[in-house]
């Protein structure tokens, strides 16, 4: 079985440690991405851009760049047995 975990990542300038918070796990990439857009909508947030780094069908991790230079989402594909 395949799951898709959503992480929010904030890369801060050194010497701070980057933050990587797991939000939840979903059964498809589309559901995982929908959880991100649902959060944006619920919090009246409209990103200036949305750029995917990686391809869900090919890469185990897809990074979602949504504008801020230090904050991203990651959707990570996991094989669960």
Backbone as CSV, one residue per row, in Angstrom:
resi,resn,N_x,N_y,N_z,CA_x,CA_y,CA_z,C_x,C_y,C_z
1,UNK,0.842,-1.174,0.000,0.000,0.000,0.000,0.895,1.247,0.000
2,UNK,0.461,2.265,-0.698,1.209,3.516,-0.783,0.481,4.600,-0.006
3,UNK,1.239,5.374,0.772,0.675,6.528,1.463,1.478,7.765,1.073
4,UNK,0.876,8.915,1.291,1.506,10.195,0.972,1.443,11.074,2.213
5,UNK,2.605,11.366,2.775,2.670,12.202,3.972,2.929,13.656,3.586
6,UNK,2.244,14.561,4.285,2.402,15.991,4.044,3.239,16.585,5.174
7,UNK,4.287,17.302,4.789,5.154,18.002,5.736,5.180,19.478,5.387
8,UNK,5.215,20.313,6.419,5.469,21.739,6.235,6.908,21.968,6.665
9,UNK,7.668,22.653,5.831,9.097,22.835,6.071,9.426,24.321,6.089
10,UNK,10.186,24.729,7.111,10.695,26.096,7.159,12.198,26.019,7.318
11,UNK,12.903,26.486,6.301,14.360,26.554,6.340,14.753,27.922,6.867
12,UNK,15.394,27.938,7.997,15.778,29.190,8.625,17.280,29.405,8.461
13,UNK,17.718,30.656,8.520,19.153,30.915,8.418,19.920,30.243,9.562
14,UNK,21.127,29.831,9.267,21.971,29.235,10.306,22.215,30.250,11.395
15,UNK,22.359,29.915,12.652,22.554,28.557,13.159,21.255,27.850,13.538
16,UNK,20.119,28.387,13.179,18.854,27.747,13.529,18.690,26.414,12.808
17,UNK,17.934,25.543,13.423,17.649,24.233,12.851,16.360,24.323,12.030
18,UNK,16.366,23.789,10.807,15.139,23.812,10.009,13.997,23.112,10.736
19,UNK,12.786,23.560,10.475,11.590,22.968,11.062,10.934,22.100,9.999
20,UNK,10.544,20.884,10.385,9.839,19.980,9.467,8.723,19.309,10.256
21,UNK,7.493,19.773,10.036,6.342,19.277,10.776,5.497,18.363,9.896
22,UNK,5.230,17.151,10.391,4.342,16.246,9.664,2.901,16.633,9.953
23,UNK,2.110,16.774,8.909,0.712,17.171,9.079,-0.224,15.976,9.083
24,UNK,-0.116,15.116,8.086,-1.008,13.966,8.017,-0.557,13.038,6.902
25,UNK,-1.294,11.949,6.750,-1.001,10.956,5.728,-2.275,10.684,4.924
26,UNK,-2.110,10.467,3.613,-3.249,10.294,2.712,-3.004,9.122,1.784
27,UNK,-4.069,8.666,1.141,-3.949,7.501,0.267,-3.594,7.853,-1.175
28,UNK,-3.571,9.153,-1.510,-3.166,9.552,-2.861,-2.465,10.913,-2.809
29,UNK,-1.691,11.164,-3.841,-1.033,12.470,-3.940,-2.067,13.582,-4.012
30,UNK,-3.122,13.368,-4.793,-4.155,14.396,-4.959,-4.824,14.748,-3.631
31,UNK,-5.111,13.732,-2.800,-5.690,14.000,-1.483,-4.717,14.785,-0.606
32,UNK,-3.437,14.434,-0.686,-2.418,15.128,0.111,-2.334,16.595,-0.309
33,UNK,-2.290,16.847,-1.610,-2.226,18.228,-2.088,-3.508,18.976,-1.747
34,UNK,-4.652,18.311,-1.834,-5.918,18.944,-1.495,-5.918,19.397,-0.035
35,UNK,-5.270,18.645,0.839,-5.203,19.048,2.251,-4.448,20.366,2.407
36,UNK,-3.441,20.574,1.575,-2.686,21.830,1.601,-3.573,22.980,1.134
37,UNK,-4.236,22.795,0.005,-5.080,23.870,-0.519,-6.291,24.129,0.387
38,UNK,-6.797,23.081,1.043,-7.889,23.275,2.003,-7.438,24.157,3.164
39,UNK,-6.214,23.939,3.639,-5.683,24.761,4.741,-5.557,26.209,4.286
40,UNK,-5.045,26.415,3.069,-4.932,27.771,2.542,-6.301,28.445,2.510
41,UNK,-7.292,27.736,1.992,-8.636,28.299,1.884,-9.217,28.599,3.273
42,UNK,-9.083,27.667,4.190,-9.619,27.845,5.552,-9.007,29.054,6.246
43,UNK,-7.748,29.341,5.941,-7.031,30.434,6.581,-6.929,31.683,5.701
44,UNK,-7.777,31.748,4.676,-7.818,32.909,3.773,-6.444,33.270,3.222
45,UNK,-5.707,32.248,2.842,-4.371,32.450,2.288,-4.416,32.153,0.798
46,UNK,-3.857,33.060,0.025,-3.772,32.872,-1.415,-2.309,33.014,-1.825
47,UNK,-1.647,31.896,-2.152,-0.225,31.982,-2.496,-0.004,32.771,-3.781
48,UNK,1.110,33.488,-3.814,1.433,34.274,-5.003,1.825,33.382,-6.172
49,UNK,2.402,32.225,-5.872,2.743,31.230,-6.889,2.560,29.858,-6.269
50,UNK,2.436,28.854,-7.105,2.490,27.461,-6.662,3.313,26.731,-7.703
51,UNK,4.437,26.205,-7.249,5.351,25.518,-8.168,5.684,24.158,-7.579
52,UNK,5.562,23.118,-8.377,5.907,21.766,-7.953,7.334,21.461,-8.382
53,UNK,8.114,20.988,-7.439,9.484,20.566,-7.734,9.496,19.051,-7.583
54,UNK,9.528,18.377,-8.705,9.405,16.929,-8.731,8.073,16.541,-9.337
55,UNK,7.959,15.261,-9.694,6.738,14.747,-10.299,6.207,13.598,-9.456
56,UNK,4.923,13.632,-9.090,4.361,12.615,-8.205,4.529,11.187,-8.723
57,UNK,4.466,10.992,-10.036,4.568,9.643,-10.600,5.996,9.112,-10.598
58,UNK,6.976,10.022,-10.471,8.382,9.643,-10.618,9.157,9.770,-9.307
59,UNK,8.992,10.885,-8.622,9.815,11.206,-7.456,9.127,10.826,-6.148
60,UNK,9.908,10.339,-5.210,9.359,9.970,-3.894,8.948,11.194,-3.094
61,UNK,9.605,12.333,-3.341,9.257,13.578,-2.650,8.984,14.668,-3.670
62,UNK,7.842,15.326,-3.508,7.502,16.487,-4.325,7.451,17.685,-3.392
63,UNK,8.228,18.706,-3.718,8.254,19.930,-2.927,7.309,20.935,-3.565
64,UNK,6.514,21.584,-2.718,5.587,22.608,-3.204,6.109,23.960,-2.739
65,UNK,6.551,24.739,-3.694,7.011,26.105,-3.442,5.800,27.006,-3.603
66,UNK,5.421,27.691,-2.519,4.217,28.523,-2.582,4.514,29.994,-2.329
67,UNK,5.752,30.411,-2.570,6.062,31.835,-2.527,7.130,32.243,-1.539
68,UNK,6.923,32.011,-0.217,7.956,32.440,0.728,9.288,31.732,0.424
69,UNK,10.369,32.431,0.585,11.677,31.869,0.218,12.174,30.815,1.189
70,UNK,11.563,30.719,2.352,12.059,29.773,3.351,11.025,28.730,3.768
71,UNK,9.827,28.763,3.185,8.773,27.829,3.602,8.229,27.061,2.402
72,UNK,8.047,25.767,2.616,7.609,24.869,1.557,6.727,23.790,2.162
73,UNK,6.045,23.065,1.307,5.413,21.809,1.691,6.150,20.703,0.966
74,UNK,6.194,19.531,1.587,6.699,18.330,0.937,5.612,17.272,1.019
75,UNK,5.411,16.584,-0.074,4.554,15.411,-0.080,5.456,14.227,-0.389
76,UNK,5.515,13.318,0.577,6.458,12.204,0.502,5.684,10.900,0.321
77,UNK,6.018,10.188,-0.740,5.390,8.876,-1.023,6.097,7.798,-0.200
78,UNK,5.305,6.985,0.482,5.835,5.888,1.302,5.161,4.581,0.914
79,UNK,5.946,3.540,0.861,5.409,2.204,0.662,5.207,1.582,2.042
80,UNK,3.971,1.186,2.340,3.652,0.557,3.607,3.246,-0.874,3.333
81,UNK,3.822,-1.791,4.105,3.502,-3.210,3.873,2.542,-3.720,4.914
